């Protein structure tokens, strides 16, 4: 019986499905371990060989943990709301649900083919109503919550209302909008319902207000900052502009400090942790007010260098700042409006990244310096962002390089403020000297000046010490169809929640998936879609990150109709022990998930401050492109001739991508190429030794480069076990590496070698119950130890190499001993589950039981060496090796050496003067 990967793998995949082999129960008999993959968005293209890398690693670890006696939760589901299905719906009219279902079926088929040990009974889909009911429920909880800085956690909004009713706004320590009212308890009670709701909206964790957003006209929706790359949408590459609009937001900034502190207590890659630190961007400084008499108001700025306040020579506002229109004089209006229009076409990321281009416009107005009372010009410039700080900066050209370049460009004053500054060529931000040109802090150092200035500003009611964060509140809405409806209706233009028992608020049917003619989101097309037939629903849907920000909880209890997850399930599974996914989610999904996790903890729904204890970012598997070389004529035009790689230097050529699936070991299948490119069916090929050799290059896998490799094709030819082993063999999990099908044959041969250990030359099953030799035990226990160590440190690639060495050693030993081979199968099972299941059952074990066998115990005694091949030298010249027992003493070794026939041959009759013996090292004969 030969190794037939196709029949074996189909057999065991069906067995696992029929018997629900990997179904998990909340058992207290075993310790729990929760392994999670970042769940996929099911696209129409399906999986290519790069996608399963992280899934294979997590599956190996899950299978290993089961063998080590853990109760493992390893679920899978689909992040199934999103733009691609909706874009397809817009183009074709097909409902996104149909597209999504088709794509999910394709993904499921591919995932099953690879042999993953997912507990499919717990599958979740974010677009199913029984799932998004609870996403809506979490939104409702956040709308009905506020952040109490005194208790450092979120609390129900009812506790804030109770405070207002008892003592008014006095003593409230809340994360809120800047402009909140001051009122007594009696005044609160006298407010109308609308006034009370307007004020509460300034405190709610989910709130509605006018915000500057990334608006993508082509996609017809708002995008998060992490969805905008170089001023265009990440998906589709469409232009993005800054626009003000009423928008739902989540007050993630309330959690900024906790999000920072939590990074100290999780085992995540340091680059990813640093990305989150930078994104949150904590700054300790001061808030300073620059009075603007003509508005009877002030411009507030946040600065980390209040010590430089006497160096302020102008103030800069973001072009979107709310004061710009009122401050712009008639003489400056045309210039300012043109500048604002130009800036709107740039993303915030572009504006932050471009430190070299100097641009701006003078508003024509002046603010008052808070300490000197002098007039200070007010400018607008795109290097100031409306979404960061207050949207305004106090410009200190002598201490800040961007301000310095701006002042030089527009010929504005540059005031030195320290006796140690060197500002002839650039700004000098050092804090080392004594202050000059700085009124009452002249002669002070930095440590003395800062508290003195803050005290002065506070006494004037024009400033105070403050901690600021770069992170902005999270936009929570998009003007699209295919997403979770927001469970809100409007009464007197104010938002109210529907009742909990009315959840889920189902996505209504629409005639098409485009905005209405009046510009409302697609939900505006739904007929008779009103709350209680009277009130308008919210027409935006939730953002893409909503459903993925809590999904690990739903896996714990996916069928629960009464709760998002039962307290018992949540208490048992607690946090995710191992999370594997891409680093591209650092400032999106991973940040939002930590935020929602902390919020749900605050309200008492679980007890874990962080959702993911350990995180691993898998590297990308890149494509390995192949090229053919088309010969150009003297005028540089393409001919109908192609030349092989090794001969192309003799011609003028142009490279063309060719489908990697018709290339084997870089040799092109000419007939398949002619089918692939019918326009070259009659082409001439200049060959090397009868073959056409293609060129290669490592690039990202994409259809346009014809370098996408479908895992289905690999599995059909070599098997899922080969694919799993090979993806691990390519290199360390965390590193990027190129896919190269050329090496896969060696892994397939390895599995056939494993098969032959159990079968004789005729293909008959042939395993012996004899006692293994020392050498066989040694080979086994080396691999037991190596694989355990490798898996625990996620070094899967080195395990594959060790397996190959072990099987070669056992093959050389002609080992077919049951005691050795069955333990070898258990160790190999996480990597190659199908072949090991088959051989395990052939050994007489119950079908399917290898998944819950016990991982063999390493015995170090089997690795203790009892013999050593001593190098024997004569007068210092190495002549031979002599294997001797390591427990022999010097006299016994000397006797053996003198009597050894090979030694006598090398002595050539010369008398031995002395034998130098170093135990376990050398034997040197002196003659």
N, C-alpha and C positions, 0 to 999 in steps of 0.2 A: 504494500500500500504506500503510494507516494504522497508527499505533502501537497494537498489540494486546498489552497487558501480560500478559494471561492466557496466551496461547499462547507468547509469548517466554519468560516466566519458567518455565513448565512444561518447555519444551524444554531450557533450560540447566540447570535443577536435575536433570533426568534425565541430561543429558550429564555433569555433574560426578560424579554417583553412579556411572554406568556406567564412566567412565574413571578414577575415583578421582583426580580432578584435584588434590586437596589432600593426598594421601597423602605423608607425610614420611619420608625415609630419613636415617640418620646419615651425612651427607655432609661430608667435610672440604674439599671444593672451595669451598664458600661459608661465610661467617661464620654462626653460628647465632643465632637469636633465638626465645625461648620466651615466648609470650603465653598467659596463663591466665585463665579466668573462674572465679569461685567457683561450683562446680557445684551445680546445683539439686536440691532435694528434689522429686520428681515428685508433685504433689498432683492430686487428682481434678478440681479446677477448671480445670486447664490454665493457659496463659499469658494475662494481659491485656496491654494495650499498654505498661504500665509495666515489665513484666519484661524485655523485650529490650533496654532502653536500654544497659546495660553491654555486652551481647553485640554490639550493633551497633557500638559504639565500638571494642571489641577486634577486631572483624572488619575494620573500616576500617583499623586500624593494622596488622593481620596482612597484609592484601592490599597495603598500601602498602610494608611491609617486603620482601615478595616482589619487588615492582617495583624496590626499591632493591638487589636482589641478595642478600638474606639467605635462608638455609634456615630457614623458619619452622615451629615446632611450635605448632599451635593446636588443642588437643584438647577433647573434651567428654565428660562422663559424668554419672552420677547418684548422689547421696548417698541411697541407696535404703532404708537401715534407718531406722526412726523411728516415733514415736508415732501419727501420723494413720492409717497403714495398719493398725496394731494396734487402734486404737479402732474402726475400721470392721469389723475382724475380730471383735471382741468383740460388736458389735451384730448382725452378720449371720452369723457363723460361717464366712465365706469366708476362706481362708488369705491372710495378708498378701502372700505372693508373687504371688498372682493379681491382687490389687488393684494392687500395685506394677507389675507387667508391663503392665497395662491403662493405667495412668497414664503410664508411660514411652513407650508407643506413641503416646499423645496428644501428649506433649511433643515427641517426635521428629518427628511430622508437622508440628507448628507451627514447630519450629526449621527444618526443611527448607524450609518455605514462605517463610521470610524470606531464604533464600539465603546462609546462613553458610558460610564456607570451613573448616569443622571437618574434621580428619582423623578420620573416623568409624571407621577401622580400629583406632584406639587407644581406643575407648570402654571405660570401666570402670563397674562398678556395685558399690557397697560391699556389697550383699547377696548377690552371687555368691560361691560357695565358692572359686573360683579367685582371688578378690580377698581375701576375709576370711581365707583361709589365711595371708596375709602380715601382716594386722593381728594375728592371733593370734601369729604368729612374732615380731613386734616386742614384743608383750606378754611373751612368753617371754624375750626378750633383756633386757627391763627387770627382770623378776623375777630373772634371773640376773646382775644388775649392782648395783654400789654406787657412790657418788660419793666419789672420793678428793680431799679438799681440798688435799692436797699437790701433786698433779698438775693440779688444777682440771679434772678430767673424770671421766666414768664409766668404770669398769673392770669386767671380768668378776668375779663373786663369788668365783671360784676364787682370785684374787689376795689377797682378804681372808682367805679360809680359810687360805691358805699363810702369811699373816702371823700369824694366830692360832696356827697349829701351830708357828711358829718362835719368836715372842716374846710370845704372848698378846695381850691388848688394849693393851699398852703401846705408845705411839707411833702408834697409829691416829688419823689425822685424817680423819674421815668425817662426811658428812651422815647423821644418824641420828635415831632417837627420843631424847627427853631421858633416859629411864631405861635406860641400857645397863649391862651388868655389867662389872666389872673382874676380870680373871683372868689367870693365867699360862698358858704353853703346855701345861704338864702338866695343869693344871686343865681346859683346853679339851679335851684329848685324853681326859680322864676323863669329860667330859660324855656323857650318853646322846645317841642320835641326836635324840630329841625336844627335849632341852635345846639342842643345837646349832642345830637348825632354828628354835626359838623365838627364839634370840638373833640369828640371821642375818636373821630377818624384820624386825628393828629397823633393819637397814641397807639392805635391798633397795630399788631404785627403784620397784618395784611391790610393794606390801605390803598385808597385811590387818590391820586393827585396829578397835577401837571408835571411832566418830567421831560427832560431832553433825552431822546432815544435814538437808536440806530434804525432809521427807517429805510427799508429796501423797497422802492416802488415796484420793481420787477416781480418780487415775490409777494408784494402786498402785505408785508408784515414787519413787525419790530424784531430786531435780532439782538441777542446778548452780545457783550463785548467779545467773548471768546468765540462767537460765530462770525466775526468780522476779521478778515485777514487782508492787510494792505489796502484798506478802503473798499473792499468788495466782499460780498457774501461768501462764506466758506463753501456753501453749496451753490453751485451754479456760476459763481464769479460775477455777480451782478453789482452795479454801483450802489453804495450805501451813503445816505446823507443824514446829518443831524437835524432832528425835528422835534418841536415841542408838541405834546399831546397828552390828554388825560389817559392815565395808565395805571393798572394795578401794579403794586410793588410789595415785596416782602422785606421787612425790617431786619435783614441779616446783620446790619451794622450793630444792632443791639448785642449781638453775640461775638463781636470782633475780638474782644479780649479773651473770651473763653475759647474761641477757635484758635487763637495764638497759643494759649496755655496748653491746650490739648495736644498740640504738635510735639510736646516734650514727652508724651506718654504713649506714643504709638511707634511701632516698628515699620517705618516707611522708608523708601529710598531718600537719601538726603537731598538730591537735586529737586525732587518733587516737594519735599517739606519746605525747601527754600523758596520754591515758586509760590507756595501758599503764603509764606511769611511776607514775601514781597508784594503779593496781591493784596493782602490785608493792610500792609504798609502802616504800621503804628508809628506815630510821630508825637513827641512831647514838646510842647511849645506854648504859644500864647495866642489868644484871640484879641485883635486890635480893631478899634472902630475909627474910621476916617470920616468926620462929619461932612455932609454935603448940604450946605444951607439952602440952596435953591430947591431941594426936594424935601427939606425939613426931615432928613433921614441921614443915614450913614452907610458907608461901604465897610463891610466887615471883612477882615482878612485873617488867615491863620498863618503864623510864622513860627519856624523852629529857631529863628535867630532874632528874637526881640531886641537883643543887644545892639543890632545894627539899625535901629529905628531912626537914628539921626542921619543916616546915610540915604534915606528915602528921597528920591528926586522926582518920582512920578508913581502913579498907581495904574495898574493894568487890569482890565476886566476881560473875561471871556466874551467873545462876540455874542453869545447867547444870553448874557447876563440880563436880568429883568430891568436894570436901570438904564441900559444902553439907549433905548429909544428916547427916554425922557431927558437924558444928559446930552444928546447930540444936538448941537446948534444947527441952525439953518445953513450956515456957511459950510459946515462939515458933513451935512446929511448925505449928499450924493456919494462922497468918498466912503463914508462909514457903511452905507447900505450895499455898495459894491463889494466891499471887503467881507461883509457878513455873508453875502451870496456865494462868494468864492470859498469861504471857510466851510460852508454847509456841505460842500462836496468832499470834504476830507473826513476820515474816521478819526476818532480820538487816538487810536493807536498810531496812526500816521503822524498826527500832530505831536504826540509825545516823542516819537522816534526821530523826527526831523529837527535836530538841534542846530543845523547850519544856516538854514534859510531864515532871514530876518524880515518880518513883515508886520504891519500894524496900521492903525488909523487913529488920529487924535479926535476925541469927541467934541473938543471946543470948550469943555467944562473943567472945573477945578474942585478938588476936595480940600479940606483943611487938615494940616498935619496935627495929629492929636496932642502933641506935646509943645510944638512951637507956634501953632496957629497959622503958619504960613500957607499960601496957596500951593497946591500940588496938582500938576496936570493929570487928567484922566484919559488914558488911552485904551484901545482894545487891541488884542493880539491873539493869534491862534495857539500860542504856546501856553495860554491859560485855558483850563478846561472848566466848563460849567459844572461838571459832575465831580470834580475833585475839590475838597475844601469848600470854600464859599464862592468859588468862581471868580475870585479877585486876588491879586497879590500886591504887596507893597514892594516896589522895585528898588533894590539897593545895588546899583551898578558896580560899586567898588567891591562888593562881596559875592556877587552871583554872576556867573559867566553869561547866561542868557540875557540878564538885565544889562550887563556890560556891553554886549554886542548890540542890543537894542538902542542903548543910549548913544553909542558911537554912530550907529546908522542914522539916527534921527537928531543927532547933535544935542542931546540932553545932558544935564549936569551929572558929573561923577564925583561924589564927595568922599574923600578919604576919612575913615573913622577910627583908624588905629595907627599908632606910631610904628607898627611893624609891617604895615601893608606895602606891597610893591605892585602898583596898579598901572604902570606905564604901558604894558603889553596885554594884560589880561586882568580879570578880577582876582582878588586874593581873599579867600574865605577864612584865613587862619584866625585862631582865637588867642594867640600867644601874647599880644602886646597890651599896651594901655590905651584907653579910648581918648580920641581927640575930636574936635568939632562936634562934641556930644553933650554940651550943656552940663548938667549936674553929675553925669557919670564920667566926666573927663578925669583921667588919672586912675580910674578903677580898672581891675582886670575882669575877665568874663564871669568868674564865679561871684564877684561882688555886684556886677552891673545887672545881671538878670533879675534877682529878687528885688533890687531897688527899683527897676523899671516897672515890674509887674505891680509892685505896691503903689507907685505913682499913677499908673494907668487905672488901677482899681479905685483909687481915691477920686479920680476924675470921672469914674464910670465910663471909661473909654477902652477898657481892656481887662483881661483876666488870664490866669494860667489855664491851659487847656490841652487835652490829649486828642489828637485827630487821627483818622484812619483814611488811607487811600481808597479802601474798598467802599463801593457805593451799595445802596439797597438794591436788591435783585428785582429786575423787571419781571412781572408775573402776568404775562398775557401776550397773545399774538392775534393778529387780525386774520385768522385762518379758520378753516372748517374742521380739519381732521385733528381734533384735540379734545381735551376734557372740557365740557361746558362749566362755566363758573357758576356755582349755586347761589346766585345773587339776582335780586330784582330791584327796580328803582321806584321809589315813591318820593315825589317832590324833588326829583333829581338827586336823591341821596340813596346809597346802597343799603339794602337789607338782606339778611340771609333767609333762604327758604327754611322750612322745618326739617329737622334731621330725619323724621319718619318719611319725608318726601324724597329722600335720596334713593337711588341715583337720579339726578337730573339728566335724562337721556339726550343724546345728540339728535336734534331733529333732522328730518329729511329736507333737502333743498333742491331746487330745480337745476342749479349748476353751482360750481364751487368757486365762483368769482365774487368780488365785492358787488354790492348793489349799485345801481346807476347813480345813487346819491352818495356813494363812497363808504357806506357802512360795510362791516365785515360780512362774509358769506352767510352767517347765521341770521342776518337781517332779511334773508330771502325766505326764511321759514314761515309758512302760513299759519296764522292764528296761534303763534307761539308766544303766549303771555302767561304770567303768573296769575292764577285765579281769574284768568280772562280779562285782567285789568291793568296789570303792571308789566312794563318792559323788562325782559331779562337782559343780563349782560351779554353783549354780542361777541366779545372777544372770547377765545378759548385759552386754556392754560398753556404755558410754554412747554417745550420739549423736555425740560428737566423735571417737571412735576412728578410724573409717574415713576421716574427712576430714582427719586430721592428718598424712597422708603421701601422699596420692593423686597429687600432682604427680610423684613418683618413678615410680609405676606407669605413668603415661602415657608415660614414656621407654622402657618395655619391657613392654607389657601382656600379652604372651603367654608370658612366661618362666615355665616351670614349676619351674626350679631355684633361682631367686633372685628377690627382690622387684623387682630391676632389675639388669641386668648391669653390671659395673664399667665396661665400655666405653661403654655408653649414658649412665650417670651422669656419667662423665668428660667426655663430649661435650656434653650439655645443661646440666650444672652446675646453676645456680639459675634460677628463673623471672625473666625480664627485666622483664616487665610483668604485674601482677596487678590485675584490676579486680573490685570487689565492694563490698558494703555496709558501712558503718561500724558497723552493729549487731553485727558479729563481732569488735570490737576486743579484748574481754577474754575471748572464748571461743575460737573457731576459730583466730584469728590468733596468740594466745598459745600455745595447745597445739601448733600446727604448728611454731612456732619452737622449742619445747621438744623435740619429737620429732626435728626436724631436727638440733639440737645433739647429742642423745643418739646418733643414728645416725652422726654425724660422729665422736664420741668413740670409737665401736667400729670405726672405720675403713671404713665403708661408702660414704663420700663425703667431699669436702673443703671443702664450703661451710658457713660458720658461720651464714649467714642464708638462708632459702629463697626470699624474695621481694625482689628488689632495689628495684623501684619498685612502688608501690601507689597506685591511684587509687580513691577512693570516688565512685561515681556517685550523683547526687542522685535523689530519688524523683520519679516522674511522678505527680502527684496527679490525682484525678478532678475533672471539672467537672460538677457536678450541675445538673440542670434541675428547675424547679418549676412546677406549676400552682397556681392560687389558687382555693380553694373558698370560696364565699360563705357566711357564717354568718347565721342569722336573728337576730331581736331577743333571743332567749334564749341565743344563742351556740351553737346547734345547726347542724350542717352541712346545707346545702341541696343541691339537685341542679344548682346553677349554678356555672360556673367563669368567672372574669373574667381577661382578658388583662393582662399586666404593667403596661402604661401606664395602665390604668384602675382598678387595684386600690385606689388611695387613696380612691376614691369609695365603697368598700364595706368592710364588716367581713369580713376573709378569714383563712384559715389555709392555709399553704403545704403542698403534698404533693409528695414526690419523684415524678418521672416518668422512665421509661426513656429515657436519652439517645440510644438507638439509633433512637427514633421522632421525634427532634427534629433539624431541619436548619437551621443558622444561626439557632438559637433559635426557629424556627417549628415549632409542634407539628403533626404529622400527626394530625388529629382522628379519622380512621377507625381508624388503628392504635392510638390511645389507647383507643378504645372496645373494641378487642380485648384490649388490655393490661389494662384495668379493666372487665370486663363489667358490674360493678355500676353503672357510670356510662354504660352504653350509650345511655340516653335523656336524658343530661344536656344542659343548655342552655349554650352558650358565648357569652360577650360578647366580641366580636372588635374588633381595631384594624385599620382599613383592610382588612377581609376576612380578617385573619390572627389566629391565637392566638399571642401572643409569650410565651415562657416566661421565668421568672426564672432566675438562675444563682448558683452559689456554688462555691468551690474547697474540696473535701474529700478525704479519703483514699478511694481506689477501694474499693468494697465492694458486694457483692450487695444488701445492705439499702438502699443509697442509689440503686440502679438506675443507677449511673454507671460500671459496668465496661464497657470497650470491648474487644471481642475482636479481636486482630490479624487473625484469619482474615477477618472482615467487611471490614476496611480493605483487606486484600490483594485480596480478591475485587473490590472496587469500584475501587480505585486502583492496586493493585500493590505488590509487596514493595519495589521501588526507591523508590516514593513514600513508603512507611512508613519506610524507612531514612533517607532524606533529611529527612523531616519530624520524626522523633524527634530528629535532630541539630539541626535548625533551631529547635526549641522554646527552646533556651537553652544556657548553658554546662553541660558534662557533669556537673560536681560540684554544681550547684545544683538545688534542688527547683523544679519548674515544673508548672503545670497542663496537662493534656491538653485541647486545644480543637480538635475536628474541623473547626471553621469555617475554619481556615486551610489545610487540606490541599489544597484545590482549586488553590491557587496553585502548590504544588510539583508537582502532577500536570500543570499547564499548562506548567511549566518543562520537564519531560521530553518533552512533545510538541513543544516548541520545539527541543529537542536533536535529536529525530527529524527535524524538518523541515529542519534544516541539511543533512541528507544526501539529502533527497528534494525533487523539484519539486512544483509545485502539483497535479499529477495523481497524486502518490504514487509516482512512479518514482524509483529510485535515481539520484542525479545528483551525482557528485563529480568535480571537475576536477583535472587534474595541472598546472595553471598555477602559475607562481611567485606566492606570496602578496604582498600589498602591505605596506608598512611598518605601516599601521594594523592589519592582520590579525596580523602578527607581534607587535605590541605587545600586543594583546588576549590572545594565547596566552601570551606570556611573563609577563605580569602574573599570570595564573592559575597557571602553573607555580610561580612564586615564592611566591605567596600560600598555595596549598594545602600545599606542602612545609613552609613555616614553621608553618602552622596545625596540621597533623597532628603535627609534632614537639613542639609544645607543647599538644597535645590540645584545641585550640580548634576543634572540629568545626563548631560552629554558624556561625562567621564564614566558613568555607569555603563553606557552602551559599549564603550571600548573595553571595559572590564569584562562584560559578558562575553565578548568575542574571544578574549584571551582565555577565559575559563573554559569555554566550550572547545577551543582548540586543544587545551591541556587534557580535558577529559576524552576527547577524540583520540589523541596520541596514546592515552592510557588504555584505550579500548574499553572505557568504563560504561557498563550498562547496569550498575548496581542500583536497586530500588532506593536504598537508604540515601544515596547521593542525589539521584535524579528527581525524586519527589520534592526534596528541599530546594533544589535548583529551580523547579517549576514555580514554587511559591514566591521565590525571590524575583523571578522573571515576570510573574503574572501581572503586576501593575503596568508594565511596559507593553507586553504582548499578551493581552488577555484571551484571545481566541485560541491560539495554538496551545497555550498552557491549560485552558479548560478541556480541550480535546484530549491531550496527553494525560491529564489528571484523571479523567474518566476512564481512559484506557488502563490506567494503573489500578482500577477497581474501586475508586472513590465514588461517592454519590455525585450525580451530575450537578454541576453548578456550585459545589461546595468549596471550591478553591478560593472563592471570593471572601469567604469567612474562615479560612484556615488560619493557623497560628504561624506568624513569621518565625522562622527558625532562629534559635539562640546561637550566637557566635561563641565558639569555644576556643580560647587563645592557645590551648595546649596543642591544637593541631597545626599551629603555625610555628611552634618551637622547633628549631632545626636540631637534628641529632647527628648530622654528618656534615663535613665541610671538605671541599676539594682544595687541598693545600697546594699552592704554587711551590714547586721544588726548584731551588736554584743551586748551582754549583759555582762556588767562588763569585756569587752575586749575579750569575747569568741564569735567567729562567730557562728551564729545560722541559718541565712537564707538570701536570696536575696529578695529585695523589689523593683520592677520596679516603678519609679516615673518620672514625667516630670522634665526636667532640669531647667525649668523656675520658679519652686516653691521656695518660700523663706523659711527661717528657721521655722517661726511660722506655716505655712501651712504644712510643713513636720512633725512638732511635733504633730500636730492635727491628721494627717493621721496615724502616727505611733501608737499613743495611742489608736486609734479606731480599728486598724487592728486585726482581730481575731487570726491570726497566732502569732503575737507578744504577745497578751494576753496569749496565750497558753504557750509560753516560759517564760513569767513573773511569772507564777504559783501563781498569787495573790499578788505578792510583789509590794510595792509602788515604783513609779519612782521618784528618787531624781533629776535627771538631764538627758537631752538628748544632746549629743555632735554631732553636724551636720557639716560636711565639704562638701560643694557643689561639686558634681561630684566625690566624693571620698568614704566617709563612713558615717554610722550612728551608734553611740555607746550609749547604754542606761545604765545609772548607777542606780543600785537599792540598 
